[in-house]
Amino acid sequence: MRLRVLGFLLMVAVALCSAPSVSSAQQASKVYRIGWLSYFGCPIRPEFMGPFRQGLRELGYVEGQNIIIECRGAPGAADRLPGLAAELVHLKVDVLVAAGTASALAAKQATKTIPIVMVYVGDPVGSGLVTSLARPGGNVTGLSVLTPDMVPKALEILKEAAPSVSRVAVWLDPTNPGQTLADRQLDAAAKILGVRLERVDVRTAANLDAAFAAALRQREEALFVHPLPIPLLDVQRIAQFAIKNRLPTMAILLPQHVREGMLMSYGPNQAEPYRRAGTYIDKIFKGAKPADLPVEQPTRFELVINLKTAKALGLTIPQSLLMRADEIIQ
């Protein structure tokens, strides 16, 4: 009799040890809803979404199986972002991904409880998104794409490639805090380099014709282009205009613009922050609080040069720059 009882108890113990816990079973069956708020609009650009999906897939999250992505975006219309953020909050998403400083600020305004993972943000402390990089506080964390010297360094590289340049048109969206905060760092560098800067409001493709006219009217000698929410066809228009008028171009953060015909780009690896965002999301899904997850900053910056464009501009790129380039387009 005692042996039968012991045998029964042993079988129960084995069954309990081998069966998944209720919490892990729930974790496996749960479908998470990710809200994506983008300054660049929807659908999400492939150069952003590809690495994002990859990062999530590496951690076991597959769209359509255990995650759903809801995208809201308003390219060139930062004033619409708060309303779109409210829509995502109303959908009761499990986490908000905010692409760009304006999007992150709108998301933070919309919710104090839903975790927010920011990507493509310039100065998260200066813009008030987090208390500090090491201890963000609140419900926002994620990845920054700028360091204090990155934008001035890009201007320095432009000047090194085209030493005779003394007048540079800076194209930016003045409603985007991420760009205006970064742009403030340019003035001191311009003074040292002997360059006069002329800011031009370019929020969407609709502003391009006016920007072209301003560049000709003011006799600009180069273009310094912040990230703009425009289609690749309009990037090609900028490149063609610049080549036709012998204007070297520096694109901040967007190597794809150089592949479409601009002269150079400078910034951190574009794909890595979006891939790394998956790590933050995974930790949050497993119970981590954004307040305790340090904000990451880039440590490596990439220079991309289009030699075909340089030749069309009649420009000889110094060997020192070519040796530093991470990608050269022939």
One Martini backbone bead per residue (centre of mass of N, CA, C, O) as a GRO file, in nm:
protein
  330
    1MET     BB    1   0.060   0.061  -0.023
    2ARG     BB    2   0.298   0.255   0.016
    3LEU     BB    3   0.405   0.222  -0.277
    4ARG     BB    4   0.154   0.336  -0.424
    5VAL     BB    5   0.166   0.619  -0.295
    6LEU     BB    6   0.452   0.693  -0.384
    7GLY     BB    7   0.397   0.663  -0.687
    8PHE     BB    8   0.178   0.880  -0.709
    9LEU     BB    9   0.347   1.118  -0.601
   10LEU     BB   10   0.563   1.104  -0.823
   11MET     BB   11   0.378   1.160  -1.065
   12VAL     BB   12   0.283   1.440  -0.971
   13ALA     BB   13   0.562   1.575  -0.957
   14VAL     BB   14   0.638   1.535  -1.254
   15ALA     BB   15   0.395   1.688  -1.374
   16LEU     BB   16   0.455   1.963  -1.238
   17CYS     BB   17   0.744   2.002  -1.358
   18SER     BB   18   0.660   1.972  -1.676
   19ALA     BB   19   0.458   2.182  -1.653
   20PRO     BB   20   0.354   2.476  -1.736
   21SER     BB   21   0.310   2.766  -1.631
   22VAL     BB   22   0.068   2.996  -1.629
   23SER     BB   23   0.245   3.244  -1.699
   24SER     BB   24   0.398   3.119  -1.945
   25ALA     BB   25   0.146   3.053  -2.109
   26GLN     BB   26   0.046   3.342  -2.130
   27GLN     BB   27   0.300   3.457  -2.263
   28ALA     BB   28   0.279   3.276  -2.524
   29SER     BB   29  -0.033   3.371  -2.601
   30LYS     BB   30   0.024   3.657  -2.623
   31VAL     BB   31  -0.084   3.960  -2.784
   32TYR     BB   32   0.089   4.230  -2.884
   33ARG     BB   33   0.058   4.590  -2.883
   34ILE     BB   34   0.207   4.819  -3.116
   35GLY     BB   35   0.282   5.152  -3.115
   36TRP     BB   36   0.336   5.382  -3.398
   37LEU     BB   37   0.505   5.698  -3.395
   38SER     BB   38   0.550   5.921  -3.687
   39TYR     BB   39   0.716   6.175  -3.858
   40PHE     BB   40   0.732   5.996  -4.142
   41GLY     BB   41   0.502   5.805  -4.138
   42CYS     BB   42   0.266   5.610  -4.333
   43PRO     BB   43   0.423   5.376  -4.395
   44ILE     BB   44   0.689   5.225  -4.284
   45ARG     BB   45   0.996   5.241  -4.352
   46PRO     BB   46   1.209   4.995  -4.451
   47GLU     BB   47   1.475   5.108  -4.302
   48PHE     BB   48   1.311   5.072  -4.025
   49MET     BB   49   1.132   4.806  -4.021
   50GLY     BB   50   1.335   4.586  -4.076
   51PRO     BB   51   1.510   4.608  -3.812
   52PHE     BB   52   1.273   4.590  -3.616
   53ARG     BB   53   1.179   4.305  -3.690
   54GLN     BB   54   1.446   4.166  -3.640
   55GLY     BB   55   1.477   4.230  -3.338
   56LEU     BB   56   1.215   4.082  -3.257
   57ARG     BB   57   1.273   3.803  -3.383
   58GLU     BB   58   1.528   3.741  -3.202
   59LEU     BB   59   1.301   3.742  -2.943
   60GLY     BB   60   1.013   3.603  -3.058
   61TYR     BB   61   0.876   3.829  -3.249
   62VAL     BB   62   0.580   3.810  -3.463
   63GLU     BB   63   0.406   3.934  -3.700
   64GLY     BB   64   0.077   3.790  -3.655
   65GLN     BB   65   0.130   3.626  -3.384
   66ASN     BB   66   0.252   3.817  -3.108
   67ILE     BB   67   0.217   4.080  -3.293
   68ILE     BB   68   0.097   4.424  -3.326
   69ILE     BB   69   0.105   4.699  -3.563
   70GLU     BB   70   0.037   5.045  -3.498
   71CYS     BB   71   0.012   5.318  -3.726
   72ARG     BB   72   0.112   5.669  -3.686
   73GLY     BB   73   0.120   5.965  -3.910
   74ALA     BB   74   0.279   6.313  -3.985
   75PRO     BB   75   0.424   6.448  -4.233
   76GLY     BB   76   0.508   6.774  -4.149
   77ALA     BB   77   0.283   6.746  -3.882
   78ALA     BB   78   0.329   6.801  -3.558
   79ASP     BB   79   0.034   6.895  -3.466
   80ARG     BB   80  -0.091   6.589  -3.509
   81LEU     BB   81   0.048   6.395  -3.301
   82PRO     BB   82  -0.125   6.410  -3.040
   83GLY     BB   83  -0.381   6.280  -3.169
   84LEU     BB   84  -0.239   6.013  -3.256
   85ALA     BB   85  -0.150   5.929  -2.976
   86ALA     BB   86  -0.437   5.907  -2.859
   87GLU     BB   87  -0.526   5.676  -3.042
   88LEU     BB   88  -0.321   5.465  -2.932
   89VAL     BB   89  -0.416   5.478  -2.641
   90HIS     BB   90  -0.711   5.387  -2.703
   91LEU     BB   91  -0.601   5.094  -2.802
   92LYS     BB   92  -0.420   4.974  -2.577
   93VAL     BB   93  -0.129   4.960  -2.585
   94ASP     BB   94   0.172   4.817  -2.458
   95VAL     BB   95   0.346   5.000  -2.659
   96LEU     BB   96   0.543   5.288  -2.754
   97VAL     BB   97   0.670   5.401  -3.062
   98ALA     BB   98   0.896   5.683  -3.106
   99ALA     BB   99   0.967   5.864  -3.406
  100GLY     BB  100   1.106   6.114  -3.286
  101THR     BB  101   1.079   6.392  -3.098
  102ALA     BB  102   0.787   6.481  -3.158
  103SER     BB  103   0.664   6.202  -3.098
  104ALA     BB  104   0.766   6.166  -2.806
  105LEU     BB  105   0.623   6.417  -2.690
  106ALA     BB  106   0.335   6.328  -2.767
  107ALA     BB  107   0.337   6.062  -2.609
  108LYS     BB  108   0.394   6.182  -2.327
  109GLN     BB  109   0.135   6.357  -2.327
  110ALA     BB  110  -0.075   6.107  -2.361
  111THR     BB  111   0.112   5.934  -2.143
  112LYS     BB  112   0.204   5.788  -1.804
  113THR     BB  113   0.183   5.451  -1.847
  114ILE     BB  114   0.275   5.388  -2.116
  115PRO     BB  115   0.528   5.263  -2.266
  116ILE     BB  116   0.822   5.435  -2.408
  117VAL     BB  117   0.999   5.401  -2.722
  118MET     BB  118   1.268   5.570  -2.841
  119VAL     BB  119   1.359   5.696  -3.170
  120TYR     BB  120   1.534   5.929  -3.334
  121VAL     BB  121   1.663   6.108  -3.103
  122GLY     BB  122   1.840   6.372  -3.001
  123ASP     BB  123   1.760   6.537  -2.700
  124PRO     BB  124   1.616   6.399  -2.429
  125VAL     BB  125   1.693   6.604  -2.206
  126GLY     BB  126   1.655   6.886  -2.346
  127SER     BB  127   1.341   6.803  -2.424
  128GLY     BB  128   1.214   6.640  -2.159
  129LEU     BB  129   1.187   6.319  -2.170
  130VAL     BB  130   1.428   6.299  -1.962
  131THR     BB  131   1.627   6.327  -1.685
  132SER     BB  132   1.827   6.091  -1.773
  133LEU     BB  133   2.015   5.850  -1.919
  134ALA     BB  134   2.050   5.653  -1.671
  135ARG     BB  135   1.767   5.789  -1.535
  136PRO     BB  136   1.479   5.861  -1.680
  137GLY     BB  137   1.216   5.819  -1.582
  138GLY     BB  138   0.918   5.736  -1.603
  139ASN     BB  139   0.789   5.619  -1.948
  140VAL     BB  140   1.082   5.683  -2.084
  141THR     BB  141   1.282   5.534  -2.346
  142GLY     BB  142   1.595   5.447  -2.536
  143LEU     BB  143   1.717   5.614  -2.838
  144SER     BB  144   1.982   5.800  -2.949
  145VAL     BB  145   2.141   5.985  -3.241
  146LEU     BB  146   2.294   6.203  -3.067
  147THR     BB  147   2.566   6.422  -3.030
  148PRO     BB  148   2.704   6.728  -2.969
  149ASP     BB  149   2.926   6.683  -3.231
  150MET     BB  150   2.785   6.581  -3.495
  151VAL     BB  151   2.684   6.827  -3.659
  152PRO     BB  152   2.951   6.988  -3.669
  153LYS     BB  153   3.107   6.758  -3.809
  154ALA     BB  154   2.946   6.763  -4.073
  155LEU     BB  155   3.034   7.050  -4.151
  156GLU     BB  156   3.336   6.990  -4.156
  157ILE     BB  157   3.322   6.780  -4.384
  158LEU     BB  158   3.204   6.964  -4.599
  159LYS     BB  159   3.445   7.164  -4.593
  160GLU     BB  160   3.661   6.951  -4.668
  161ALA     BB  161   3.532   6.879  -4.950
  162ALA     BB  162   3.457   7.215  -4.972
  163PRO     BB  163   3.663   7.476  -4.909
  164SER     BB  164   3.513   7.724  -5.071
  165VAL     BB  165   3.287   7.727  -4.884
  166SER     BB  166   3.063   8.004  -4.731
  167ARG     BB  167   2.757   7.914  -4.818
  168VAL     BB  168   2.486   7.771  -4.621
  169ALA     BB  169   2.205   7.573  -4.649
  170VAL     BB  170   1.958   7.508  -4.397
  171TRP     BB  171   1.751   7.227  -4.383
  172LEU     BB  172   1.441   7.252  -4.194
  173ASP     BB  173   1.218   7.177  -3.919
  174PRO     BB  174   1.097   7.412  -3.688
  175THR     BB  175   0.880   7.200  -3.544
  176ASN     BB  176   1.134   7.022  -3.474
  177PRO     BB  177   1.309   6.977  -3.189
  178GLY     BB  178   1.540   6.790  -3.288
  179GLN     BB  179   1.650   7.003  -3.495
  180THR     BB  180   1.678   7.267  -3.327
  181LEU     BB  181   1.874   7.159  -3.116
  182ALA     BB  182   2.097   7.073  -3.320
  183ASP     BB  183   2.128   7.349  -3.473
  184ARG     BB  184   2.262   7.518  -3.239
  185GLN     BB  185   2.554   7.377  -3.288
  186LEU     BB  186   2.646   7.529  -3.562
  187ASP     BB  187   2.744   7.824  -3.517
  188ALA     BB  188   3.026   7.780  -3.392
  189ALA     BB  189   3.138   7.614  -3.631
  190ALA     BB  190   3.092   7.825  -3.855
  191LYS     BB  191   3.282   8.038  -3.741
  192ILE     BB  192   3.541   7.869  -3.754
  193LEU     BB  193   3.496   7.796  -4.077
  194GLY     BB  194   3.370   8.043  -4.238
  195VAL     BB  195   3.042   8.016  -4.224
  196ARG     BB  196   2.731   8.087  -4.370
  197LEU     BB  197   2.402   8.067  -4.247
  198GLU     BB  198   2.081   7.948  -4.401
  199ARG     BB  199   1.765   7.918  -4.309
  200VAL     BB  200   1.520   7.661  -4.415
  201ASP     BB  201   1.187   7.581  -4.466
  202VAL     BB  202   1.145   7.210  -4.460
  203ARG     BB  203   0.875   6.987  -4.419
  204THR     BB  204   0.802   6.926  -4.721
  205ALA     BB  205   0.771   6.884  -5.057
  206ALA     BB  206   0.611   7.161  -5.088
  207ASN     BB  207   0.893   7.332  -5.012
  208LEU     BB  208   1.108   7.293  -5.242
  209ASP     BB  209   1.074   7.521  -5.449
  210ALA     BB  210   1.140   7.747  -5.246
  211ALA     BB  211   1.421   7.637  -5.171
  212PHE     BB  212   1.545   7.657  -5.448
  213ALA     BB  213   1.503   7.962  -5.488
  214ALA     BB  214   1.667   8.051  -5.238
  215ALA     BB  215   1.941   7.932  -5.321
  216LEU     BB  216   1.968   8.112  -5.575
  217ARG     BB  217   1.918   8.395  -5.454
  218GLN     BB  218   2.157   8.349  -5.219
  219ARG     BB  219   2.400   8.195  -5.331
  220GLU     BB  220   2.452   7.916  -5.262
  221GLU     BB  221   2.717   7.646  -5.201
  222ALA     BB  222   2.535   7.464  -5.002
  223LEU     BB  223   2.383   7.168  -4.845
  224PHE     BB  224   2.204   7.123  -4.526
  225VAL     BB  225   2.030   6.820  -4.435
  226HIS     BB  226   1.778   6.737  -4.265
  227PRO     BB  227   1.545   6.534  -4.172
  228LEU     BB  228   1.286   6.442  -4.408
  229PRO     BB  229   0.935   6.383  -4.491
  230ILE     BB  230   1.026   6.232  -4.782
  231PRO     BB  231   1.036   6.103  -5.072
  232LEU     BB  232   1.264   5.966  -5.288
  233LEU     BB  233   1.186   6.142  -5.532
  234ASP     BB  234   1.262   6.410  -5.374
  235VAL     BB  235   1.551   6.342  -5.322
  236GLN     BB  236   1.623   6.339  -5.623
  237ARG     BB  237   1.556   6.635  -5.671
  238ILE     BB  238   1.773   6.749  -5.491
  239ALA     BB  239   2.014   6.617  -5.630
  240GLN     BB  240   1.965   6.743  -5.912
  241PHE     BB  241   1.978   7.036  -5.826
  242ALA     BB  242   2.264   7.030  -5.703
  243ILE     BB  243   2.415   6.942  -5.956
  244LYS     BB  244   2.324   7.163  -6.152
  245ASN     BB  245   2.434   7.394  -5.917
  246ARG     BB  246   2.689   7.309  -5.761
  247LEU     BB  247   2.588   7.154  -5.474
  248PRO     BB  248   2.688   7.045  -5.199
  249THR     BB  249   2.585   6.762  -4.986
  250MET     BB  250   2.445   6.721  -4.649
  251ALA     BB  251   2.320   6.434  -4.478
  252ILE     BB  252   2.148   6.377  -4.195
  253LEU     BB  253   2.124   6.027  -4.107
  254LEU     BB  254   2.084   5.969  -4.446
  255PRO     BB  255   2.218   5.745  -4.663
  256GLN     BB  256   1.989   5.715  -4.873
  257HIS     BB  257   2.035   5.997  -5.002
  258VAL     BB  258   2.308   5.916  -5.133
  259ARG     BB  259   2.193   5.681  -5.305
  260GLU     BB  260   2.010   5.919  -5.459
  261GLY     BB  261   2.265   6.167  -5.498
  262MET     BB  262   2.398   6.269  -5.277
  263LEU     BB  263   2.706   6.324  -5.143
  264MET     BB  264   2.651   6.316  -4.815
  265SER     BB  265   2.678   6.138  -4.493
  266TYR     BB  266   2.607   6.168  -4.127
  267GLY     BB  267   2.608   5.905  -3.880
  268PRO     BB  268   2.461   5.669  -3.743
  269ASN     BB  269   2.349   5.378  -3.764
  270GLN     BB  270   2.030   5.334  -3.880
  271ALA     BB  271   1.940   5.035  -3.791
  272GLU     BB  272   2.021   4.984  -3.491
  273PRO     BB  273   1.800   5.135  -3.322
  274TYR     BB  274   1.563   4.957  -3.430
  275ARG     BB  275   1.671   4.688  -3.335
  276ARG     BB  276   1.713   4.773  -3.028
  277ALA     BB  277   1.415   4.827  -2.955
  278GLY     BB  278   1.345   4.527  -2.902
  279THR     BB  279   1.489   4.505  -2.629
  280TYR     BB  280   1.308   4.699  -2.475
  281ILE     BB  281   1.039   4.560  -2.527
  282ASP     BB  282   1.109   4.290  -2.397
  283LYS     BB  283   1.164   4.399  -2.111
  284ILE     BB  284   0.883   4.519  -2.072
  285PHE     BB  285   0.718   4.254  -2.113
  286LYS     BB  286   0.897   4.132  -1.853
  287GLY     BB  287   0.871   4.408  -1.636
  288ALA     BB  288   1.014   4.649  -1.707
  289LYS     BB  289   1.107   4.983  -1.643
  290PRO     BB  290   1.179   5.268  -1.806
  291ALA     BB  291   1.314   5.421  -1.562
  292ASP     BB  292   1.552   5.171  -1.555
  293LEU     BB  293   1.630   5.230  -1.864
  294PRO     BB  294   1.881   5.322  -2.030
  295VAL     BB  295   1.996   5.546  -2.252
  296GLU     BB  296   2.109   5.528  -2.573
  297GLN     BB  297   2.413   5.597  -2.744
  298PRO     BB  298   2.614   5.664  -2.983
  299THR     BB  299   2.958   5.539  -3.090
  300ARG     BB  300   2.911   5.527  -3.409
  301PHE     BB  301   3.010   5.674  -3.721
  302GLU     BB  302   2.892   5.741  -4.059
  303LEU     BB  303   3.042   5.768  -4.383
  304VAL     BB  304   2.894   5.881  -4.691
  305ILE     BB  305   2.998   5.855  -5.043
  306ASN     BB  306   2.942   6.010  -5.368
  307LEU     BB  307   3.139   5.993  -5.649
  308LYS     BB  308   2.945   6.054  -5.879
  309THR     BB  309   2.860   6.329  -5.768
  310ALA     BB  310   3.139   6.457  -5.746
  311LYS     BB  311   3.193   6.450  -6.049
  312ALA     BB  312   2.943   6.623  -6.132
  313LEU     BB  313   3.062   6.872  -5.949
  314GLY     BB  314   3.382   6.885  -5.971
  315LEU     BB  315   3.485   6.700  -5.723
  316THR     BB  316   3.757   6.642  -5.496
  317ILE     BB  317   3.805   6.402  -5.275
  318PRO     BB  318   3.976   6.359  -5.014
  319GLN     BB  319   4.164   6.102  -4.898
  320SER     BB  320   4.094   6.136  -4.596
  321LEU     BB  321   3.787   6.081  -4.641
  322LEU     BB  322   3.794   5.810  -4.791
  323MET     BB  323   3.933   5.655  -4.550
  324ARG     BB  324   3.674   5.720  -4.351
  325ALA     BB  325   3.479   5.575  -4.510
  326ASP     BB  326   3.211   5.331  -4.503
  327GLU     BB  327   3.089   5.442  -4.785
  328ILE     BB  328   3.123   5.398  -5.147
  329ILE     BB  329   2.983   5.553  -5.429
  330GLN     BB  330   3.035   5.492  -5.783
   0.00000   0.00000   0.00000
